[in-house]
């Protein structure tokens, strides 16, 4: 379920699990996480994109509690998303 930042102020750290670069992609991932009752935070932030012509672009950055990272990463892989952990 999408949560506000103050929901996660319990001291447990959040980890970045995904950067959605398109609105459609962001909405689909939000629907998946909500359907599976995963607590997550999504914020708009800037990332660098492009190979030849690099530019700053806005994306939806998805965060979950560190303790839930593995479970959420498995869920994402099952649904054809590549978690940030796999890109490291």
Helices and strands as residue ranges (DSSP letters): G 5-8, E 14-20, H 23-35, E 41-49, E 55-65, G 66-68, H 69-78, H 84-87
